[in-house]
Amino acid sequence: MRQKSSVPLTRVAAEKLVRDIRRATRKHHSAEGKIRIVLEGLRGEESIAALCRREAIAESLYYAWSKEFLEAGKRRWRVTRPARPPATRSRRSARKPAP
């Protein structure tokens, strides 16, 4: 039998204890793990619901990771691909009128 503690927990202290336990037991996924899961979902070989059940994550978490993944790709694409001037301007300036 468990002994009662001599100091009763206050409501605030009990809530803090529960929060600390939840925080300690929460899964922490690596960046590589998140990318693997998102890419599996994008492949479409199985439903997102089935993938999330298998990986023990919420569907909302999958969609948040997916959005973050795609946004990071867009940002990377903008950095590596500088904007080019429209083709019509460069063609007009390169042409010389015929004599």
C-alpha positions as CSV (number, residue, x, y, z in Angstrom):
1,M,0.0,0.0,0.0
2,R,1.2,3.5,-0.8
3,Q,1.8,5.9,2.0
4,K,0.2,9.2,2.0
5,S,2.5,12.2,1.9
6,S,2.6,14.4,4.9
7,V,2.2,17.5,2.7
8,P,-0.9,17.5,0.5
9,L,-0.4,18.7,-3.1
10,T,-2.1,21.9,-4.0
11,R,-4.1,22.2,-7.2
12,V,-1.4,24.3,-8.8
13,A,1.4,21.9,-7.8
14,A,-0.6,18.9,-9.1
15,E,-1.2,20.6,-12.4
16,K,2.5,21.4,-12.8
17,L,3.4,17.8,-12.0
18,V,1.0,16.5,-14.7
19,R,2.4,19.0,-17.2
20,D,5.9,18.0,-16.4
21,I,5.0,14.3,-16.8
22,R,3.3,14.9,-20.2
23,R,6.2,17.0,-21.4
24,A,8.7,14.2,-20.4
25,T,6.7,11.5,-22.2
26,R,6.0,13.4,-25.4
27,K,7.7,12.0,-28.5
28,H,10.4,14.1,-30.1
29,H,10.8,13.5,-33.8
30,S,14.0,14.2,-35.6
31,A,14.1,16.3,-38.7
32,E,15.0,13.2,-40.7
33,G,12.0,11.3,-39.2
34,K,9.6,14.2,-40.0
35,I,10.9,14.3,-43.6
36,R,10.5,10.5,-44.0
37,I,6.9,10.6,-42.8
38,V,6.0,13.6,-45.0
39,L,7.6,12.0,-48.1
40,E,5.7,8.8,-47.4
41,G,2.5,10.7,-47.3
42,L,3.3,12.6,-50.5
43,R,4.0,9.3,-52.3
44,G,0.3,8.4,-51.7
45,E,0.9,4.6,-51.4
46,E,-1.4,4.6,-48.3
47,S,-3.8,7.0,-46.8
48,I,-2.7,9.8,-44.5
49,A,-4.9,8.4,-41.8
50,A,-3.3,5.0,-42.0
51,L,0.2,6.5,-42.1
52,C,-0.6,8.6,-39.0
53,R,-1.9,5.6,-37.2
54,R,1.2,3.6,-38.0
55,E,3.5,6.4,-36.9
56,A,1.3,7.2,-33.8
57,I,0.9,10.9,-34.7
58,A,-2.1,13.1,-35.1
59,E,-3.2,13.9,-38.7
60,S,-3.1,17.6,-37.8
61,L,0.6,17.1,-36.9
62,Y,1.3,15.4,-40.2
63,Y,-0.3,18.3,-42.1
64,A,1.6,20.9,-40.1
65,W,4.9,19.1,-40.9
66,S,3.8,18.8,-44.6
67,K,3.1,22.5,-44.8
68,E,6.4,23.4,-43.1
69,F,8.3,21.1,-45.5
70,L,6.7,22.6,-48.6
71,E,7.2,26.2,-47.4
72,A,10.8,25.5,-46.7
73,G,11.2,24.1,-50.2
74,K,9.6,27.3,-51.6
75,R,12.0,29.5,-49.7
76,R,14.9,27.4,-50.8
77,W,13.8,27.6,-54.4
78,R,13.5,31.4,-54.3
79,V,17.1,31.7,-52.9
80,T,18.7,29.4,-55.5
81,R,16.7,30.6,-58.5
82,P,17.1,34.3,-59.0
83,A,14.3,36.0,-60.9
84,R,14.9,36.5,-64.6
85,P,13.7,39.5,-66.5
86,P,10.7,38.8,-68.7
87,A,11.7,37.3,-72.1
88,T,10.0,40.0,-74.1
89,R,12.3,42.7,-72.8
90,S,15.5,40.8,-73.5
91,R,14.3,39.9,-77.0
92,R,13.3,43.5,-77.9
93,S,16.6,45.0,-76.6
94,A,18.6,42.3,-78.5
95,R,16.8,43.0,-81.8
96,K,18.0,45.7,-84.2
97,P,15.6,47.1,-86.7
98,A,16.1,45.8,-90.3
99,P,17.6,48.5,-92.7
